């Protein structure tokens, strides 16, 4: 329903920098501080999101640009149309990544989870795909997935297939058609996504499920086929106004209960509710708690919030003049005061292995935009451990740069799974190409106030 340059995908070897050879003049420190503030300062890291510190994210869409008030409210990012194949490659072999770059880099810079939407969908396909033979169609789908995953390796979530029941891909026969499972084309799509984006959580997404047991059963059948092959990590359920406005909250709960039987986390996607101020407020008050408090729900993404920029009239939460509608005021207060269960309450043991060069350096661990722990580093490599139930993007941030101070981060691990610092593409504290955050970003070093992004927890 409705930049930065290319990323170097080659793995760099671990830096062997001798810290005594690092030249850090005061002028360079000044440049670094200014650059870091421009990327990580108050304009891009306003840690006051509605769901900050919660076990579930509350996200929204970037529709081609980042609204200045986005980080006031939301802590997860989905590109509305920018990630759809027809938007990226409207002309064969001419890729337009510019709007995806904006959304992706904004999410990483704020430590917000980023969800790609979508790889395979029967709507907003490239017009040229229908003119190709089957083998060429399959090649082009795989090439789109491959190029996306190479460019955006820290994507946390992917809607691999969107609306398979209602808008199946026109080229599905080229991907295996029904095949032996009845849904071989979906299996093929998830296999390719797993191959090229092995670190992302792979999701499926569909509408028309709320209050529709027969459609829900068909959907769960697809999910179980994928689950039996270890190809899926979560299930999406679209929650547009036509599934929410006039549906009893008990029906919403029943539908979520049914979907939770798959044993996978649920991601409530594309949520909006319409009406004049009083009607919209009542709908949010009656129905949103059923979504937010359900133990199977791991995150909620709204589908637009600014007047004139939503796909359906009267679904906005912020007026053109920047004032909030009553539903948003209520939503903010409700989420901030409510501690939902489930959806991410499994504790995660995080280890940051790092050292400072002077013994005065401090780093802060941020999860989903929330500062959860600050350490003063030893001069020798040390494991710093923190346990949390929070989910979201993770950042290790150098916060007190000065002459003679540098930080070397070996890795961040989550429940024993190691993520090497030099493999990460987001590093605003490394000094490369004469500036903080310059170059390809892949480094163990934080020479300036800045952060290394380690992806989603």
Secondary structure, 3 states (H helix, E strand, C coil): CCCCCCCCCCCCCCCCCCHHHCCCCHHHHHHHHHHHHHHHCCCCCCCCCCCCCCCCEEEEEECCCCCCCHHHHCCEEEECCCCCHHHHCCECCECCCHHHHHHHHHHHHHCCEEEEEEEEECCCCCHHHHHCCHHHHHHHHHHHHHHHHHHCCCCCEEEEEECCCCCCCCCHHHHCCCCCCCCHHHHHHHHHHHHHCCCCEEEEECCCCCCCHHHHHHHHHHHHHHHHCCCCCEEEEECCHHHHCCCCHHHHHHHHHHHHCCCCEEEEEEECCCCCHHHHHHHHHHHHHHHHCCCCEEEEEECCCECCCCCCCCCCCECCCCCECHHHHHHHHHHHHCCCCCCCCCCEEEEEEEEECCCCCEEEEEECCEEEEEEECCCCCEEEEEEECCCCEEEEEECCCCCCCCEEEEEEEECCEEEEHHHCCCECCCEECCEECCCCCCCCEECCCEEEEEEEC
